[in-house]
Amino acid sequence: MSNSKTLSKLVLVTLVLALAGCGAPSTDLTLTSEQDIPVTDHYKRGKYYIEKGYNGLALNQFKLALLEDPDNIDSLNAVAIIYQRLNRPDLAEQAFSDAILLDTDSALTLNNFGYFHLMQGRPKQAITYFETARKVKEYEDVATSNLELATQTIQQEAAVSKASIEIVEDILEPVETIDRVSLERMSNSVYMLNTKLNPTYENAIIRLKINPLLIVRNSTEN
């Protein structure tokens, strides 16, 4: 439960950072009325719509803003975040990549792109972006918080993976390779050892060509 609350908080902070007009942390995004915003101010109208939850309208406004200023980092970040909301990670990643190409040192983009990787299940990649973003004082707190979240995610994944391996090792055991063994006397001093492979094992390694080390059976088998 605590992780969910932390996650929601960090998402909110990321959105605030991305939509701040100057690219610095700010929470002063409240716009009282759509009528108060000039029709030509597409970026501000986009902020208004995203606050209201109108992702489609917001996306259109930010795209119009980019038509007027294709190199606007704030607009590119806003577009990328909306695509994340709309479950289009491919388009979100492209928008973030475009923003990175425009300014490789933008802490705004680095933090948001790191968060994107984190949400896509790539915490190791996310850490690289967070570590760079937090070097900028204005983004130090939020990037550090996101960095801690990414680190915790990696630790949790490692713990789950270890536990899964231990469970598998407990319930599985190597298959018996030899089904029958007999000793045949050939002469007074010569004996022949006869063996017969387990049919399942023989079929697996000879016909299916499976690596013998990968063959296991359920320990509950008779």
N, C-alpha and C positions, 0 to 999 in steps of 0.2 A: 504493500500500500504506500509506504513512504517513497519508494522508487517512482511510482506513478505520479505522486504529487510533485516530486522533484522534476520529473520529465515535463509535466505541464508547465511548470514555472519557467523552465529553460526554453521551451518552445515560445512562450510569450515574450520572454526577453529577446530572443532571436528576432522575432517579428518586429518588435519595437525598434531594435537596432537597424534592421533592414529598411524600415520605412521612415526613419528620421531624415528630415530634409537635408541636414548637413552631414549625415553619415556618422554622427556621434551619438552616444546613448542619450535617449530622451523619451519621456512619457507624455509629452505635451502634443498629443495627436488628435484630441477631441475637436471635432468641427460641429458646430451647433446645427447647421442646416445646409442642405445641398444648394439652396438658392444663394447662400453667402459665398459660394466658390465660383470664380469666373469660369465660363465654359471652356476657355482656352487654357486654363491651368489644369492640364490632364494629370499631372503627378499628384496634385492636391486632391483632385476629385477621386483619383484611384485610392488614396489613403482613406478618404471618406467612405468609399464603397467597401473597402476591405474591413473597416471597423464595423460596418453594418452586416458583414457576412456575405456580401454580394460579390463572390469571387469572380464570376464571369464579367460583370460590369467593371470591376477593378482591373482585371486583366486587359480589357479593351482600352481602358484609360492609360495604363502604363505602356501599352504597345504604341499608343498615339504619342505618348511622351518620348518614346524611343525614336519614333519617326522624325521628331523635331530635333532630338539630341541623341544620336545612336551611341555615343560614348558615355552616357550617364550611368555611373556605377549603381546609384541608388535605384534607378528604374530597373536595371537588369536584375538586381537582387530581389526586388519586389516581384518581378515576373517569375523568377525561379521559385520563390517561396509559394506563390499562388499555384504554380504547376505541381508543387509538392502536395498542396491541399487537394488538388484535383486528381491526385494519384497518377500523375504523368512524370515519373522520375526521369525518363529519358529526356524530356524537354527541359526539366528543371536542371539537370546536369549540363545540358548544352548552354543554358543561360548563365550558369555559374562559371563554366569554362570560358565563355565570351568575356565575362567580367574579369576573370583572372588574367586573360590575355591583355586586357586594357590596362590593368594595374596589378602587377604581381605582388605588390606590397600592401594592398588594401586590406586592412584588418577586418573591415566589415565583411568583405567577400570571403576572406580566409575563415573567419568564424562560422559564417553561414554555410559555406561549402563543407567545412568539417562536420557541422551538424547534419548536413545532408548525408554524408557518408555514414555517420553514426546511425541514422534512421534507416539506412539501406543495409545495415548489418555489416558495415566495414569499419569497426572501431579503430583498427590499426592505422588505416589511412586517415581517419578523423584526427587522431592524436597529432599527426604531423602538422595539420592546419591549425589546430588549437594552440600548439606550442609556439607557432610563429605569430598568431594573432595576439596572444597575450603579452607580447613584447611591446605592444602599443598601449600606453597607459590607459587611454579611454576604454579599451576593451579588455583590460587585464582581468577584471573580476569575472565577467561573463565567460570569457575564453577559458579561464582557470576552472570555473565550475563545470563547463562542458568537458574539459580535459579530465577532470576527476570522474565524471560520469562514464566517459569512454574507457578509462582505466578499470573502473569497477565492472563494466560490461565484459572486458577481456578476462578479468579474474573469474567472473561468474561462469563464462563459457568454458574456461579451463576446468573449473570445478565440476561442471556438468559432464564434460567429456571424460574426465577421470572416473567419475562415479559410474558412467555408462560402461566403460571398459571393465571396471571391477565387477559389475553385475553380469556382464557377458561371460567373464572368466569363471564366475561362480556356477553358472548354469550349463556351461558347455564343457565337454572333455574331448580329447582326441579320439577319433574313430579307431576301433580295433582293426588293424590291418590284416592279421592272420586269422583265418576262420578255423583251420584244423592243422595239427602237426602230428606226424607219425615217423617212427624210426624203423627202417627196413634193413634187415640183416642180409648182406650180399655174400659174405663168406665168414670164415672164422675170425678174421681180423678187419673186415671191411663192412661198414654200415652206411646206409644212405638216409639222409634226413629229408623227408617229404613234407612240403608245406602247401597249403591252399589259401589263396588270398580271399579275404572277405569279398563277396560278390559286389556289394555296394562300393567298396573301396576300389576294386578292380575296374568296375565300370567307370568310376570317376576319373581315375588316373590314366587308364589306357584308352577308353573310348572318348570320353569328354575332355581328356588332357587337362584336368584341373590340377593345380599345384597341390601336392599331398599335404603341405603345411596349412592349406586353407580348408581342409576337410575336417568337419566337426560333426558330432551328433549330440542330440539332446540326452542329458544324463538320466532322463526318466525312461529311456527306451529299455526294453528287456533284452 
